[in-house]
Amino acid sequence: MGLWAKLRLKTFEHPFIMWSFAIGLASPVIGVSTLFFRKNYLGWTPSEPLPNRYPVPEGPRPTLTGYDN
């Protein structure tokens, strides 16, 4: 019994194992090709990075009036 015959037999006896191998082998290829396709053909550009902290205003702050506590 050759290798291909064993693979075919296992495909019918335990299809979940063969599907898990197929999905596991195809995932990196799909991931890389999706990024390439999106960047080159759909015009995707990365968004601006989010700020890490709140910008502190320069100079003195105005004094509040009319709010007596």
NORBELWO-V858471 format. One record per residue. N is the residue number from 1. RES is the residue in one letter. PHI is phi in radians with two decimals (NA if undefined). D_FIRST is the distance of its C-alpha to the first C-alpha in Angstrom with 1 decimal. Layout:
N	RES	PHI	D_FIRST
N	RES	PHI	D_FIRST
This chain:
1	M	NA	0.0
2	G	-1.46	3.8
3	L	-1.12	6.9
4	W	-1.16	8.3
5	A	-1.17	6.2
6	K	-1.15	6.9
7	L	-1.09	10.3
8	R	-1.14	10.9
9	L	-1.12	10.3
10	K	-1.15	12.6
11	T	-1.10	15.0
12	F	-1.44	15.7
13	E	-1.38	15.9
14	H	-2.33	17.9
15	P	-1.17	19.4
16	F	-1.14	22.2
17	I	-1.22	20.1
18	M	-1.18	18.6
19	W	-1.16	22.2
20	S	-1.15	23.7
21	F	-1.15	21.6
22	A	-1.12	22.5
23	I	-1.20	26.1
24	G	-1.12	26.3
25	L	-1.36	25.1
26	A	-1.46	27.4
27	S	-1.06	30.5
28	P	-1.10	31.7
29	V	-1.14	31.3
30	I	-1.16	33.2
31	G	-1.09	35.8
32	V	-1.20	36.6
33	S	-1.22	36.6
34	T	-1.16	38.8
35	L	-1.09	41.4
36	F	-1.09	41.4
37	F	-1.12	41.8
38	R	-1.15	44.5
39	K	-1.29	46.5
40	N	-1.53	46.4
41	Y	-1.92	46.5
42	L	-1.83	48.2
43	G	1.25	50.9
44	W	-1.32	50.1
45	T	-2.21	52.2
46	P	-1.17	52.2
47	S	-1.32	55.1
48	E	-1.18	58.0
49	P	-1.18	57.5
50	L	-1.25	59.2
51	P	-1.20	62.3
52	N	-1.48	62.0
53	R	-2.58	65.5
54	Y	-1.35	68.5
55	P	-1.24	70.8
56	V	-1.46	74.2
57	P	-1.19	77.2
58	E	-1.52	79.5
59	G	1.52	83.2
60	P	-1.29	85.1
61	R	-1.44	84.3
62	P	-1.23	86.9
63	T	-1.42	89.0
64	L	-1.38	88.7
65	T	-2.28	91.9
66	G	1.60	92.8
67	Y	-2.10	90.3
68	D	-1.40	92.5
69	N	-1.92	90.9
